[in-house]
Each structure stands twice: as structure tokens, then as C-alpha cells.
Amino acid sequence: MTTVKHLVVGAGFAGLGMAIKLQESGEVDFLVIEKGSDVGGTWRANDYPGAACDVPSQLYSYSFAPNPDWSMSFSPQPEIQAYIRRVAHEAGVLDRFRFEVALETATWDDEARAWQVTLSDGSGVSATNLISGAGGLSEPKLPDIDGIEGFQGEVFHSARWNHDVDLTGKRVAVIGTGASAIQIVPELQKVVGHLDVYQRTAPYVLPRNDRRYTGVEKLAFRHLPLVQRAYRTAIYWGRELYVPGFTLEPKLAWPAKKLALGNIAKGINDPELRATVTPDYEIGCKRILISNTYYPALASGNVEVVTDGIAKITGDAVVTSDGVERPVDVLVVATGFFTTEQPIAAAITGRTGATLAETWRETGMVAYKGTTVHGFPNLFQIVGPNTGLGHSSMVFIIESQIAYILDAIRTMEREGYSSVEPHLDVQNRWNDDLQRRMQRTVWNSGGCASWYLDEEGRNTTLWPRTTFTFRRLLAQFDVASYAVTGPAPSPTPAPTNEKVSA
Ligand SMILES: Cc1cc2nc3c(=O)[nH]c(=O)nc-3n(C[C@H](O)[C@H](O)[C@H](O)COP(=O)(O)OP(=O)(O)OC[C@H]3O[C@@H](n4cnc5c(N)ncnc54)[C@H](O)[C@@H]3O)c2cc1C
């Protein structure tokens, strides 16, 4: 059994950033476990053709590790992955990472005031603080289609791309038209014999204002850090301008809608196909995507957009509800991830003996400040409930949460607290306010079904305010919102000093 002060789960932007900031603040007693074989998280897993970020890299990167070498404004996956690897190496934290090990169970031990954790390699860890960076878009969601398990050809999810399969000249089907699919389709269209794209809901796709950075810009980024900082700041504020269109009045987003419809008109001549890919809900209700190549790819001779629902899959074909059978060699499943039901929630058992998944069964995912949960002392989640964004960089949110968690740790050490847990009424007020704000957002009222909403129609994934408000609200660990306990019992049991703050 290993004993550590902080156990961090996941080595994506969240887990790695947490590790770096723990080390910087002198908290060296930590362990990071990652079920994959490398750092990177999303950017390790999603190496499908065409994978790239859709928030400019100047902003979609750590504020404390600017990269003067981004080649493009929206970097391709290999560059982002290389960046994350480099940051990890340069920070000198990797000796405290264990790869190919998953958290299997974590149970709060109220007597020891610690998390007792079992890992997939059979070992155990006891940790004062459990910090989850397990990712909001990490566990692939496979479609429940009749017959899919009997398909004789290759089938793989976009986040588990099988690079051993040569798609040249093959008949390929892509199921889904979300963020990953619209990056994959133009790449596949170039090489496959025929491509069927199965669309349930058409996305809004804006032009991708991508460009290569010039040598002069890169030199300036390297030698004049303030120039790069100014780029980042300008991008940040430009993105915040989207917020009122999402959260107050969808009509404010008309310029974006115009651009999206113009993008269809530019990429597709056929009026029937144009109609097929024109969304019938408010822009922003589902994630807004960016591409210059998606519509031209759909309009090419070897692609068919299929809107009839998939009824079943046979050994070698996809059959739609109208009875049409389309033969296929390879199925690419681009149907997204578990978002409103996080797999790790079933593994974490809190103070009352209920798992996080059980605790959330009635309410949907709820937390305080997207980070801590009543009933789960010393559990900190990065990218927890209602922290996702439709418009800006998740790294900004992640860094805000890391700072909050660090301040919680400092507070605990300074005051001698062995556990902190948000009061239920405080957590309820936080979530009531979020859900009240949510009613006005385009995500809840824009007339679409999306992965932002759970089965009850609650939006438990997105943050409905500006990102600077999020940062301000998490700027300090607000200990008054928490029940705290005094020092943990020593091995020879001593009476505990229960101290509950107002
Ligand atoms: C294709 C794609 C493109 C995206 N593009 C953007 C973008 O342009 N801009 C943006 O802001 N956001 C984007 N996102 C969202 C992206 O997920 C976040 O920006 C960010 O990378 C999340 O980092 P994370 O560390 O929280 O989670 P992740 O990167 O998902 O990392 C979580 C890690 O935890 C590990 N893990 C999970 N469970 C366990 C367990 N039980 N035990 C051990 N390890 C575990 C996983 O293996 C994974 O490596 C994109 C997401 C996807 C899927």
C-alpha cells in the first residue's frame, strides 16, 4: 500500500497541470495515475485523421507554458500532443506518474480521513486528497445499434482509431456528424472508394479561419513574450463576446448563423444537399464547429449523406429505417463520449457509503463550483459538473480549478484541517443558481438534443456565464462554504476535534 498526500487521476491537461502546480508550490508528496500509456489525455487518444483543436492554440495551451512554435492558429493533434509531452518533461514531474494503471475504486475512510484506492494492477493507495482529472470527454460512447457486434468488417471509435486498417479504396461509413466526424470526413473522402456519412442532426459549421504563423510572428513570440501574451489576450476577449449569444439571447448570434449558412452555400451547389445539411435549430444549441473542407467533401462524388435512422447493421452492411442496405467494409463510430454519466463516478464511494454515481442518480451531476461534492470529503474534480464551455478554452477553466484546489490544500495545511466538504445548502444554492441561468441559454431552449443535456433534459455539463466570472468565483478557497474536521487521528487513536464552520 502506497501512502501519498495527493492522488491525481489522469494525465491530460488537467492532471498534468495539477502535478506541475503541486510541485511548484512545494507539494511533492503526490502520485499521478493514468490508464493510458502517455500524458496528453484527449490529445493522446484522439489521433484520428484531421484531428485538431477548434480553439486557437495561443489560448488552448497553459498560460504558464506558452509555445512560440505553434505552426498554425488551430494546431493539429500531433503538435498539441508534442507540446503536452514537452511541458511534462521540462517540468520534471514525470517520475511521479504511473502509466497503464487505472483507478478502480476509491472509498472514503472517515476514521483515517483518507481515500483508500484500489488500482488496476492490484495495488492500493491511501491518499488524503483525491484529485480527479479523468476528463469530461474521455470515455467513448458506442451506439447501441442492432447487429453491430456481428459486423464482419473493421469497426472502431474515432477516439480509438485503428491505424493498422488501410482505408484506401474501401467503402467506409462514418456514424455521426459532430466535432470529430467533421474533421475525419474530409480526410477520408480523399482516400476511400465510397463514404456514407450518417447524420442524425446537422451541425452548424463556421469557416475555419486557420493560417500558418509566419517566421516573423514566431520570432516575436519567442523573443518578445509580451507579443504572444497580447495575441492570447485578444483571442480570449474575442471569444468571451460569444457568451451573451449563448446565455442571454440566441438572436445575438445572427452574424455566426449567417456565416454558417454562407459556409454551406460556398461548399455545396446541390440545393437538395444544402437543405439536408442545414440545421433546424438555433445556432449554439449544439457545439458550433469549424471547417472549410467538410461541405466540399460532402459534395464530392464519392460521398453520400444519409439521414434515415440506422435500423440495424448486418455482417457487411448498414440498413436504414427505409429498408435501404448500404454495403460497407469499415465502420467509423464518431458518436462522442459519456458526458453526463462519468464512468469514474461509479468507482468513488463517499462518506455515506453511496457512490458518486448513486448520489447523482436523482439530481444529475452536481458539485460545488464544479469541483467539490457534498458527501465526498477531500475529493476535488477538475472539469467536474457544469464546467464545460461552448466558446473558449477548457485550459482556462482547468487552470482556474487547479488554483482553487491549491488554495484548498494550503488552507487545510495552514489551519490543520484533515478534511473539507461543501455544505449541502451551499452546494444546492450554487446549483439552483446555475439551473436558473440555464433556462435562458440556447443550450436548453434552442430546440435541439445534445450531449450537453442529461436524460432528464438538465444541462449538467456547461458553464452558463463568462469564464472570467468562473475564475473570479474560484479565486479563493471559500472555507466558510465547507464543513471541516481537525487533525486526522494519529495511529494511536486520539479523540477527534470536529469543527464545523458556518
Ligand atoms: C476530439 C476533441 C477535440 C477537442 N478540442 C478542444 C478544443 O479545441 N478546445 C477545448 O477547449 N477543448 C477541446 N476538447 C475538450 C478536451 O477534452 C479538453 O480541452 C481537455 O483536453 C480536457 O483535459 P482533461 O485533462 O480534463 O481530460 P482528458 O484530456 O480527457 O484526460 C483525462 C485522462 O484521464 C484518464 N483516466 C480516465 N479515467 C481514469 C481512471 N479511472 N484511472 C486512470 N486514468 C483515467 C484518461 O485515460 C485520460 O488520459 C476536445 C475534446 C475532444 C475529444
The ligand as a MOL file (V3000), in Angstrom:
LIG
                    3D

  0  0  0     0  0            999 V3000
M  V30 BEGIN CTAB
M  V30 COUNTS 53 58 0 0 0
M  V30 BEGIN ATOM
M  V30 1 C -11.5030 15.4750 -30.2880 0
M  V30 2 C -11.5820 16.5220 -29.2220 0
M  V30 3 C -11.2300 17.8270 -29.5130 0
M  V30 4 C -11.2860 18.7950 -28.5150 0
M  V30 5 N -10.9430 20.0850 -28.8350 0
M  V30 6 C -10.9890 21.0200 -27.8830 0
M  V30 7 C -10.6390 22.3810 -28.1730 0
M  V30 8 O -10.2870 22.7220 -29.2860 0
M  V30 9 N -10.7080 23.2860 -27.1770 0
M  V30 10 C -11.1160 22.9460 -25.9210 0
M  V30 11 O -11.1700 23.8070 -25.0540 0
M  V30 12 N -11.4350 21.6790 -25.6080 0
M  V30 13 C -11.3940 20.7200 -26.5520 0
M  V30 14 N -11.7320 19.4360 -26.2400 0
M  V30 15 C -12.0840 19.0910 -24.8530 0
M  V30 16 C -10.8740 18.4600 -24.1460 0
M  V30 17 O -11.2770 17.2260 -23.6630 0
M  V30 18 C -10.3620 19.3890 -23.0460 0
M  V30 19 O -9.9770 20.6030 -23.6170 0
M  V30 20 C -9.1300 18.8780 -22.2880 0
M  V30 21 O -8.2150 18.2340 -23.1240 0
M  V30 22 C -9.5470 18.0070 -21.1480 0
M  V30 23 O -8.4160 17.6760 -20.3830 0
M  V30 24 P -8.5660 16.7390 -19.1200 0
M  V30 25 O -7.2100 16.5190 -18.6010 0
M  V30 26 O -9.6000 17.2760 -18.2240 0
M  V30 27 O -9.1900 15.3820 -19.6810 0
M  V30 28 P -8.6000 14.3500 -20.7240 0
M  V30 29 O -7.6970 15.0090 -21.6690 0
M  V30 30 O -9.7540 13.5810 -21.2400 0
M  V30 31 O -7.7050 13.3970 -19.8150 0
M  V30 32 C -8.2730 12.5200 -18.8800 0
M  V30 33 C -7.3020 11.3810 -18.6550 0
M  V30 34 O -7.7530 10.6110 -17.5460 0
M  V30 35 C -7.5100 9.2500 -17.8130 0
M  V30 36 N -8.4290 8.4740 -16.9890 0
M  V30 37 C -9.7820 8.4660 -17.0150 0
M  V30 38 N -10.2730 7.6280 -16.0910 0
M  V30 39 C -9.1980 7.0900 -15.4580 0
M  V30 40 C -9.0710 6.1520 -14.4070 0
M  V30 41 N -10.1250 5.5860 -13.8170 0
M  V30 42 N -7.8190 5.8230 -13.9980 0
M  V30 43 C -6.7160 6.3810 -14.5710 0
M  V30 44 N -6.7930 7.2800 -15.5890 0
M  V30 45 C -8.0260 7.6280 -16.0130 0
M  V30 46 C -7.7920 9.1040 -19.2960 0
M  V30 47 O -7.1300 7.9750 -19.8370 0
M  V30 48 C -7.2370 10.4210 -19.8330 0
M  V30 49 O -5.9060 10.2860 -20.2750 0
M  V30 50 C -11.7030 18.4540 -27.2130 0
M  V30 51 C -12.0880 17.1390 -26.9270 0
M  V30 52 C -12.0340 16.1850 -27.9180 0
M  V30 53 C -12.4360 14.7780 -27.5770 0
M  V30 END ATOM
M  V30 BEGIN BOND
M  V30 1 1 1 2
M  V30 2 1 2 3
M  V30 3 2 2 52
M  V30 4 2 3 4
M  V30 5 1 4 5
M  V30 6 1 4 50
M  V30 7 2 5 6
M  V30 8 1 6 7
M  V30 9 1 6 13
M  V30 10 2 7 8
M  V30 11 1 7 9
M  V30 12 1 9 10
M  V30 13 2 10 11
M  V30 14 1 10 12
M  V30 15 2 12 13
M  V30 16 1 13 14
M  V30 17 1 14 15
M  V30 18 1 14 50
M  V30 19 1 15 16
M  V30 20 1 16 17
M  V30 21 1 16 18
M  V30 22 1 18 19
M  V30 23 1 18 20
M  V30 24 1 20 21
M  V30 25 1 20 22
M  V30 26 1 22 23
M  V30 27 1 23 24
M  V30 28 2 24 25
M  V30 29 1 24 26
M  V30 30 1 24 27
M  V30 31 1 27 28
M  V30 32 2 28 29
M  V30 33 1 28 30
M  V30 34 1 28 31
M  V30 35 1 31 32
M  V30 36 1 32 33
M  V30 37 1 33 34
M  V30 38 1 33 48
M  V30 39 1 34 35
M  V30 40 1 35 36
M  V30 41 1 35 46
M  V30 42 1 36 37
M  V30 43 1 36 45
M  V30 44 2 37 38
M  V30 45 1 38 39
M  V30 46 1 39 40
M  V30 47 2 39 45
M  V30 48 1 40 41
M  V30 49 2 40 42
M  V30 50 1 42 43
M  V30 51 2 43 44
M  V30 52 1 44 45
M  V30 53 1 46 47
M  V30 54 1 46 48
M  V30 55 1 48 49
M  V30 56 2 50 51
M  V30 57 1 51 52
M  V30 58 1 52 53
M  V30 END BOND
M  V30 END CTAB
M  END
